[in-house]
Amino acid sequence: MNPNLHHLFAIAQKPVRSIIGLMSGTSLDGLDVALCHFRGSGTTTQVQVAQFTTVPYTEEVKTEIRRVFAKSEIDFEHLCLLNPWIGLLHADMVLACLREWQLSPTEVDCIASHGQTVFHAPQRQHGHPSFPNATLQIGDGDHVAVRSGILTISDFRQKHIAAGGEGAPLAAYGDYLLLSKAGEDRILLNMGGIANFTYLPGSLDTSKVFATDVGTGNTLLDAFTRHFFPEKSFDANGDLAAQGHVHEALLADLLANPFFAADFPKTTGPELFSMAYVAAAQQRTQTTDLSPFDLLATLTQFSAEGIIQAIERCAPTLPAANLAIYASGGGTYNTVLMNTLRKRLPRFAFGTTADLGIHPDAKEAVLFATLANECLVGNPAAQPSQPGSPAVSMGKISFAQ
């Protein structure tokens, strides 16, 4: 047997697998690194998050990624160069974390690398009927594996698309396996650059589990905060938005996009909800002279409305009691956003995934570690499956040698 396959087989047989989950989101803050210890798979999965940190990106790294991020026209050579460069960067960040945690690479069974999304193009968004759903994450898994010396599983979203999905959101799989609870109907709301949620029925019926994007999370808030206040990378606590007032006509125009009326599940990204999208809405509503504070207040309400409308659309099919929303992602720290959600969704008890044992910032990295564990030892039949959300084993394996 090829030694690499023997090593893979040995990892799959271990009672406990140590997997490092990596996530770099659309906010481009940095790389989330979660060291997880897994027992079992499927509905018997148990995870302990042993270490977690976010390694911030330098301004140089952010600038290089933004040259290709969510743009329809780019320097193709630069994209080609970024693919291995990001992979090597992420591997070096993992090795630095291991040194800080006083661990050797040999103590880690595999890395689950999401990579960096640079373009997301579901068919309903790109509008070319002869082409399928598509998405692109860079940060080549072979480079991560060889540089770190650790077997790497990466490029998770492609199998989801190949099997009929849109490549996102993938949260339903990990959320169901790790965070379902009999007797409590849960919504796992993630507010990163884009907001999405997973519905987990207290009945544990996999046919009723689903996940969907619902609109913007922080992507527009971060972009306009950087634009108006270059010394800030995001609106901490929503303090800037709290100084402004929502412009209702602009808000209505922003919400008029067909995305919001489309059926679930659906995905989107900053390719659609961009600064240009907002500028066009401002032109139509003659609000180009809004103060930065009023614009940020309106955009915060825009994020909230996308979430609220999606949850309210689902509400008639949900039970009348035992409903809880557990939030994660950077949006959990935006007081204005969270207070709006609590006020408009009084039927739900609110918490964060910290209440379920997973730090809100770590949840996405833990998700991809979970998908890697399923790739190694899981059975797709144990996962939720619906049209647009296929039950498949995701991830491509890169050996370190």
Secondary structure, DSSP 4 states (H G I P E B T S, - for coil): --HHHHHHHHHHH-SSEEEEEEEE-TT--EEEEEEEEEES-GGG-EEEEEEEEEEEPPHHHHHHHHTTTT-SS--HHHHHHHHHHHHHHHHHHHHHHHHHTT--GGG--EEEEEEEEEEEE-HHHH--TTS--EEEEES-HHHHHHHHTS-EEE-THHHHHHTTS-S---HHHHHHHHH--TT-EEEEEEESSEEEEEEE-TT--GGG-EEEEEEESSHHHHHHHHHH-TT-SS-GGGTTGGGS---HHHHHHHTTSGGGGSPSS----TTTSSHHHHHHHHHHHT-TT--HHHHHHHHHHHHHHHHHHHHHHHGGGS-SSSEEEEEESGGGG-HHHHHHHHHH-TTSEEEEGGGGTS-TTTHHHHHHHHHHHHHHH--GGGS--BTTB------EEE---
